[in-house]
Amino acid sequence: MTMPTDDATRGAELASAWQRAQAGDVAAYRAALDMLARRLRAYFSRRMHGAPADVEDLVQETLLALHLQRGTHDPSVPLLAWVHAIARHKWVDALRRYGRREALHEPLDELLESAHPAVEPAPESHHDLQALLGQLSQAQRTAIVHTKLEGLSVAEASARCGQSASALKVNVHRGLKRLAALLRGEGGWM
Amino acid sequence: MNTGDWIDLLANQAGPAPRAVVARRLGPALALGVALAVVLATGWPWRPWTAGSAGAVLALKLGYTGLVLLAAAALAGQLARPFVVAAVAARWRAPSRLRAGLAVLVAGWLTMALLAWWSVRGQAPSPWSAFTGGGTASVCAWSITGLSLPALAAGFWALRGLAPTRLRWAGAAVGLAAGGAGALAYGVVCPETSTAFIALWYTVAMAVPAALGALLGRRLLRW
């Protein structure tokens, strides 16, 4: 059990990082996503008795959804209420997808909590980023690789690949939305 | 794939969060729906209705339908964001705009009910004629439903790019806003003059796209 004060401190730290991230602080955004990933991992681990990679599939899918929908967070609503709504939505969606495929699989073993493998600090999911990027259009892939993987600024990436700055931003956003659809379609877990 | 790498990918060059995404998507979509409904209502070559009304009756029609349109659009705007009902009781109250939108809707319906009662109160023993008006009830209901369809489609397109988590409610809210758009446009050409007619049939007709939206919401709004 964590002490309430400890929990409150961590909550305040997260809220502050998120606030700075929403204003454009990328380092704070990374920190906030990292803190949220831990909470999501705990949230999904408690609900599914799968391998850590299955939990991680959902964590990553939910992080992507948080990123794509970060503009819908109303600052007057507590951050965790908003995150919880998205996590719960993704969990229900995953159950629905799993239910459709359940007949194809062996039933899950009823493992005791103590028998679960320990979760590493940053476990791997089933997703293969290169394979996923390979399914995007050329323009979307280029935009994401330049700005998101190589970390070039929009201006640098624009000079490199010849897309205008606004086209580049649109292609990054559309590409990430397409990735979200691919993650759902593949249904990562199980 | 490692989650740390995934976070790096998301955060790299992320910039500030986009602002006012709900208003910027839902607003133009519903405005387009209203414009299409008005064009269809006034420019339809074979429209079965003839002339509109004027003065206080027209003001009542436009006022009531405009109110429903705006209040339902405000509700849809709130329901387009991730939202968990359980969290309302435990940690925070429903967003004030959600409560305000609902309060305005209920107040609008109560006002229309009171006005209808007031207008028929002297007509005993048969106030029913005020509710049937000039006999265009069926045309009214079907026309409003038909005229609301462009706004319904545009509203669903808008919600599909946002993040509703109460799918049925979000669909119902955007459906009601579409009903308001269709009824607003129909109000311009509707020949009826009875307050009781407006209170009954406009309300019924606006509820049809709302119900349609609730039915379609669960299927079309998943993300």
Chai-1 contact restraints between the chains, C-beta under 6 A:
chainA,res_idxA,chainB,res_idxB,connection_type,confidence,min_distance_angstrom,max_distance_angstrom,comment,restraint_id
A,Q22,B,A17,contact,1.0,0.0,6.0,A-B,restraint_1
A,A23,B,P16,contact,1.0,0.0,6.0,A-B,restraint_2
A,G24,B,G15,contact,1.0,0.0,6.0,A-B,restraint_3
A,G24,B,P16,contact,1.0,0.0,6.0,A-B,restraint_4
A,V26,B,A11,contact,1.0,0.0,6.0,A-B,restraint_5
A,V26,B,A14,contact,1.0,0.0,6.0,A-B,restraint_6
A,Y29,B,A11,contact,1.0,0.0,6.0,A-B,restraint_7
A,Y29,B,A14,contact,1.0,0.0,6.0,A-B,restraint_8
A,R30,B,A11,contact,1.0,0.0,6.0,A-B,restraint_9
A,L33,B,I7,contact,1.0,0.0,6.0,A-B,restraint_10
A,D34,B,I7,contact,1.0,0.0,6.0,A-B,restraint_11
A,A37,B,T3,contact,1.0,0.0,6.0,A-B,restraint_12
A,E56,B,T3,contact,1.0,0.0,6.0,A-B,restraint_13
A,Q60,B,T3,contact,1.0,0.0,6.0,A-B,restraint_14
A,Q60,B,W6,contact,1.0,0.0,6.0,A-B,restraint_15
A,H67,B,L10,contact,1.0,0.0,6.0,A-B,restraint_16
A,Q69,B,A163,contact,1.0,0.0,6.0,A-B,restraint_17
A,R70,B,A17,contact,1.0,0.0,6.0,A-B,restraint_18
A,G71,B,A17,contact,1.0,0.0,6.0,A-B,restraint_19
A,G71,B,P18,contact,1.0,0.0,6.0,A-B,restraint_20
A,G71,B,V21,contact,1.0,0.0,6.0,A-B,restraint_21
A,T72,B,V21,contact,1.0,0.0,6.0,A-B,restraint_22
A,T72,B,R81,contact,1.0,0.0,6.0,A-B,restraint_23
A,T72,B,A163,contact,1.0,0.0,6.0,A-B,restraint_24
A,P78,B,W92,contact,1.0,0.0,6.0,A-B,restraint_25
A,A81,B,A87,contact,1.0,0.0,6.0,A-B,restraint_26
A,A81,B,R91,contact,1.0,0.0,6.0,A-B,restraint_27
A,A81,B,W92,contact,1.0,0.0,6.0,A-B,restraint_28
A,W82,B,P82,contact,1.0,0.0,6.0,A-B,restraint_29
A,H84,B,V84,contact,1.0,0.0,6.0,A-B,restraint_30
A,A85,B,P82,contact,1.0,0.0,6.0,A-B,restraint_31
A,A85,B,F83,contact,1.0,0.0,6.0,A-B,restraint_32
A,A85,B,V84,contact,1.0,0.0,6.0,A-B,restraint_33
A,A85,B,T165,contact,1.0,0.0,6.0,A-B,restraint_34
A,I86,B,P82,contact,1.0,0.0,6.0,A-B,restraint_35
A,R88,B,V84,contact,1.0,0.0,6.0,A-B,restraint_36
A,H89,B,T165,contact,1.0,0.0,6.0,A-B,restraint_37
A,A122,B,N2,contact,1.0,0.0,6.0,A-B,restraint_38
A,A122,B,T3,contact,1.0,0.0,6.0,A-B,restraint_39
A,A122,B,G4,contact,1.0,0.0,6.0,A-B,restraint_40
A,E124,B,N2,contact,1.0,0.0,6.0,A-B,restraint_41
A,S125,B,M1,contact,1.0,0.0,6.0,A-B,restraint_42
A,H127,B,M1,contact,1.0,0.0,6.0,A-B,restraint_43
A,L129,B,M1,contact,1.0,0.0,6.0,A-B,restraint_44
A,T147,B,Q13,contact,1.0,0.0,6.0,A-B,restraint_45
A,K148,B,L9,contact,1.0,0.0,6.0,A-B,restraint_46
A,K148,B,N12,contact,1.0,0.0,6.0,A-B,restraint_47
A,G151,B,N12,contact,1.0,0.0,6.0,A-B,restraint_48
